[in-house]
Amino acid sequence: MVKFSELKKGDKIMHSHLGTSPTVSGIVMESPKQGRGVKKTLLVKVMGSEVGMFDEIGSIYSNQVMEVERDGAWLRVDQKELNPMVCFPNFMLKAHGA
């Protein structure tokens, strides 16, 4: 499991920003750690073409990031440091098989 604050520019992620199942991949365009804290939104290149939409760069909410690819393996992102009351919906994790 990877902490959200450990994400870095260039990481490949899986997220639910488009509200689709299956989830969509993206590439992190900026580090979530800026200044003294962790950002609530993240600039990502969203690969919407995977589900028949357009590819675009835009901000997504931090709690929509589900997994990150590290050394060829997909690792779940721990979002507890963001807000203990906000986490990735369990039904989306089960649908993705995480």
Buried (B, 14 or more C-beta within 10 A) or exposed (E): EBBBBBBEEEBBBBBBBBEBEEBBBBBBBBBBBEEEEBBEEBBBBBBBEBEEEEEEEEBBBBBBBBBBEEEEEBBBBBBEEBEEEEEBEEEBBEEBEB
